[in-house]
Amino acid sequence: MTRFALKLEYDGRAFVGWQRQVNGVSVQQVLEQAAARLSGGPVIPSVAAGRTDAGVHAAGQVVLVDLPDRLHINAVRNGLNFHMQPHAVAVLAASVVSDPAWSPRFSAIERSYRYVILNRPARPALGAGFVWHVRHPLDVVAMQEAADVLVGRHDFTSFRALACQAASPVRTVDRLAISRLKDRVVIDVSARSFLHHQVRNFVGTLKLVGTGHWSPARVAQVLAACDRAVAGPTAPSGGLTLMHVRYPEDPFADQ
């Protein structure tokens, strides 16, 4: 068997998330079933760079799968895409992994997410399920001032889900940038790793600053409190996309 790294994109609306669940179809299930059909063998568990939640999308998820040696990388990409139909999952690139120690999860040095808020009075007719519709005008300058407080190494207990199973709440956020593109407010955040719901809890809190309900200074108080109950709500999943996973050496550099 050969170890292949895959770069995936998917529409998270139809899935219960990346990870296999008993209560619905997951991206992992669709990929592994396609891999079994392509190889003609049993289902072999795959490993992803991040376990996206139900409704969360991906433009650059990275996954490791084992497939027969006889398969060329183009056959892997095209074959998996054929067998994953009609599900909204696609392999963008495939490459052979020669390093036995390489892991899409543990070898990653940065994960980048993007959250999009549609900031206008009218609800979305196009793009519904890919944005959070917020009618009240958002002050992007105030949101960025608050976001700057969250950059760096901190105890993010106030922004982790109560069900988060991470051993430590301490993480380092490398970038948290907010910009406006016409009627869309775009929030880009990068870190080596994230806590469960951390990005969506950031967004739910920053939205309160943007609408003027909270001052930017209050976010610093929330961070210092280390108490999930004092932070803002969890933003809806549909506005979030896993954009990119970075490694010391790009496994898809030749693609």
N, C-alpha and C positions, 0 to 999 in steps of 0.2 A: 504493500500500500504506500501511496505517496501523500504527504501532507500538503494541502493547498490552503493558501490564504485567499479569501474572497472579500471583495468590496461590494456591499449591498446598498441598495436604496429601497425603501418601502413606504407605503401609505399606511400609517398606523391605525386608521379608523376601523378597519375590519378585523383587527387582532386584539387579543387580550394582553398583548405585549410581546417582547422577544421570547421569554421563557415559556416552556411547555406548562400548560395548566389543565386542570380537569374540567374547567367550565367554559371552554371555548377554544378557538383556533389561534395558535401562536405562530409567529414568524419562524421560530426554531422548528416547530413541527412541520411546517410547509417545506422548509429547506431540507430537513433530514429525510422526509419522505421522498422528495425529488432526488436526493443523493442516492437513496436506496434503489430507486427505479433506474437511475443512470448506471449504477454499478452492478445491478443485478444481485445484490447481496442484502444482508440485514441492515437495519437502521443503526448507524453509528453516531453516538452523541457528538454534537458540535459545540464549539466554545466561541463566545462572542466577546468583543471588547467592552460592551456595556449592555446591561439588561434594561432596555427601554420599557416604560410602562405602557399600559393600554392607551391607545390613541396617540402615542408619541411617534413621530415620523423619523426616518433616517435618510440622509443623503450620502453618508459615508461610513456606515457600520462595517466593522471588520470581523470576519469569522474564520475559524480554522476548521477544516473538514478533512477526513481521510477518504481517499478514493483510489481505485486501482491504478497501478503504474502505467498501464497502457494508454491512459487518457492524456491528451495534450491539453494545455491550458485553454485553448480556444474551444475545444470540445467540452471541457468542464463548464465554461461560461455559457455556451450555447445550449448544451444539454440540460443544465440546471434550469435555465430560463424557459426552455420548452416544457419541462416537467412541472414547473411551478405554476404554469397557467391553470386557471385564470386569476390566480391570486396576485395582488398588487405588490409583488416582490420581484426585484431584478438584480442579477449579478452584473455589476459594471466592469469588473476586472478580476482576474484570477492569476495567481503566481505560485510557483513551487517553493515550499519552505524547506530549506536544507539544514537549518540549525535546529537540533532536537530540543533545545531549551527555549525556543521562541514561543511566546504566548500572546495572542491578541489582547488579552486582558492585562497580564503582568508586565509585558514588555512595553506597553504604551507609556509615553512620557507626557502626553497631553491629549485631552478630549475637548472638543469645541462644540458648544450648543448655540443655537439661535432661537430666540423666542420673538414672535411677531404679533403685535397688537394692531388691529384695525381701528383707527381712532377717528371716527366720523359718526354723524347722526344715523346714517342709513346702515342697516344690517347688510352683511355680505350676501350677494347672490352668486358671485364667483369666489372660489377660495374658501367657502365655508368648511370648517373642519381643519383648516390650516392656520387660522388666526383666532385671537381672542378679541371679540368685538367690544370696545369700550366707547360709549357715546360721549362722555364728558371730556372736554379738551385736556390733554396731558401736557404738563410743563416738563419738557425733556431736559432743560438745564437743571432744574431742581432734582429730577430723577438721577442725573449723572452725579450731582453733588452727593446725593445719598449713596449711590453705587460705589463711589470712591472709598467710602468707609469700609466696604466689604472686600476690597482688594487686599491681598496679603495673606499671611498665615494667622488663622484665628480658630477659636472654639466656636463652631457653628451650630451649637445645640439649638438655638432659637430658630434655625432654618432647616432642621432635619425632621423627617416624618417621625411620628411617635413609634412607628413600627420599624424604623431603621435598625438594621442588624450590624452596622459597622462597629468595630471594636472601639474606635475613637471618633469623637466629633471634630477633631482638629483636621483642617484641610487648608491648602494654599490656593487661593484664587489668583491667577496670573493676570487675568483681563476681565473687565466687566464694562463694556462700552455700550452707550445708548445713542441712537441716532434716529432722525426722522427722515423718511423718504415719502414725501407728500402726505398721504393719509395713513401711513404705516409707521409705527414706532418699532424699531428693531433693536433687540437686546442681544448682544453677543458676549458670551462668557466662556472662558477657557481655564482649565485646571488639569492637573495630573489625574485627579479622581474627584468624584462628588459623592455626597451623602444622598440618601433616598429623598427625593422631592426637593433637593436643595435649590435647584435652578427655579423651579416653579414657585417655591416659597419666596425666593428673591423677588420674582416678578410680582407676585401678589402684594408684597410689601412695598415695592417701588411704585406700583400703581397708586397706592394710597398717597404717596408723596406727590406723584404727578397730578392727581386731582385736587391737591391742596388740603386734603383731610389731615395729612401728617406733614410735619416739617422735616427737612433732611436730617436735622440734629437728632430727631427721635430714632432714626435707624441705628445710630451709634449706641443709644441707650438699649435698644432691643438686642443688638449684638452682645453687649456687655451683660445683659440679664441672663443669658444662657437658659432661656425658658421659651419653649415653643408657643406657649399660650399668649405671649405678648407680641408676637410677630403678626404679620398680615396673613390673609388666607392663601391657600394653595391655588395658583392660577390653573385654569383648565389645561388639559393635556394637549389639545389639538394645536395650540400655537407653538409647540416645541418640536425642534428637529435636531437630531444628532448630525452635525455637519461634517466633522472630520476627526480622525484619530491619528495622532502623530507618533512615530517611532524613531529611534536613533538612526535607522536606515529605512527608507521608504520601501516596503515590500512590493509596491506597484510602480516603482520608478521606471521600469521598461515598458509599461503599458500605455 
